[in-house]
Amino acid sequence: MKLSKRLKAISDLINPNSKVIDVGSDHAFLDIYLNKYKNCQCLAIDKSKYCTETAINNAIKFEADIKAITNDGLNGIPLSDELIVISGMGTRNIIKILNFDITNDLILSSHTNIDDLKAFLNEKGYYIYKELIIEDGKTYNIIYAKHKGGAR
Ligand SMILES: C[S@@+](CC[C@H](N)C(=O)[O-])C[C@H]1O[C@@H](n2cnc3c(N)ncnc32)[C@H](O)[C@@H]1O
């Protein structure tokens, strides 16, 4: 399967065998790719039931072993050492999803107000470990952030 240039750039930042929570996973192409080609354990979360159903059907079609659920952000999701990916949404929505006590590694790709996102991460005790700017029709920032206190 072929990912968009932006999703491929995100997948390239993720180590094989990682545990990944992808919030706003849509059709779960990233999760399916990570499971099939990098042996990652993926939880695909989307607030849209339609997206979850499509994700499950895609996982069957591409023979990937992922979990896909309908949920609002990370509400009620127990966290340990997963890498959290949130991509393809605006900064305001990303901040709403992450606005609680969290220290997990994050890969974020917002198409709005990157400076506000960076300020939020700094306030939350994160530093920018890597940042990519990808041209894929539009210009996209991809931020890999780690907590200064280390991942939990
Ligand atoms: C444009 S798609 C991005 C898909 C993919 N992550 C990407 O980067 O191409 C945004 C998705 O985020 C979902 N979404 C938006 N807010 C959400 C929330 N609070 N919790 C879960 N999913 C959310 C939408 O339903 C939509 O499927």
The ligand as a MOL file (V3000), in Angstrom:
LIG
                    3D

  0  0  0     0  0            999 V3000
M  V30 BEGIN CTAB
M  V30 COUNTS 27 29 0 0 0
M  V30 BEGIN ATOM
M  V30 1 C -8.3660 15.0490 8.1100 0
M  V30 2 S -8.5320 13.5930 9.0290 0 CHG=1
M  V30 3 C -6.8050 13.1590 9.2730 0
M  V30 4 C -6.5530 11.7170 9.0110 0
M  V30 5 C -5.1220 11.2620 9.2370 0
M  V30 6 N -4.7620 11.3350 10.6370 0
M  V30 7 C -4.1470 12.0560 8.4140 0
M  V30 8 O -3.2610 12.7090 8.9830 0
M  V30 9 O -4.2660 12.0070 7.1730 0 CHG=-1
M  V30 10 C -8.9990 14.1160 10.6640 0
M  V30 11 C -9.7340 13.0300 11.4340 0
M  V30 12 O -9.7360 13.3860 12.8020 0
M  V30 13 C -10.9570 12.9660 13.3690 0
M  V30 14 N -11.1200 13.6960 14.6320 0
M  V30 15 C -11.2620 15.0410 14.7890 0
M  V30 16 N -11.3870 15.3490 16.1000 0
M  V30 17 C -11.3010 14.1700 16.7830 0
M  V30 18 C -11.3560 13.8210 18.1600 0
M  V30 19 N -11.5310 14.7290 19.1160 0
M  V30 20 N -11.2340 12.5210 18.5040 0
M  V30 21 C -11.0740 11.5720 17.5550 0
M  V30 22 N -11.0200 11.8350 16.2300 0
M  V30 23 C -11.1330 13.1270 15.8550 0
M  V30 24 C -11.9740 13.2600 12.2680 0
M  V30 25 O -13.1610 12.4960 12.4360 0
M  V30 26 C -11.1730 12.8720 11.0160 0
M  V30 27 O -11.4050 11.5280 10.6310 0
M  V30 END ATOM
M  V30 BEGIN BOND
M  V30 1 1 1 2
M  V30 2 1 2 3
M  V30 3 1 2 10
M  V30 4 1 3 4
M  V30 5 1 4 5
M  V30 6 1 5 6
M  V30 7 1 5 7
M  V30 8 2 7 8
M  V30 9 1 7 9
M  V30 10 1 10 11
M  V30 11 1 11 12
M  V30 12 1 11 26
M  V30 13 1 12 13
M  V30 14 1 13 14
M  V30 15 1 13 24
M  V30 16 1 14 15
M  V30 17 1 14 23
M  V30 18 2 15 16
M  V30 19 1 16 17
M  V30 20 1 17 18
M  V30 21 2 17 23
M  V30 22 1 18 19
M  V30 23 2 18 20
M  V30 24 1 20 21
M  V30 25 2 21 22
M  V30 26 1 22 23
M  V30 27 1 24 25
M  V30 28 1 24 26
M  V30 29 1 26 27
M  V30 END BOND
M  V30 END CTAB
M  END
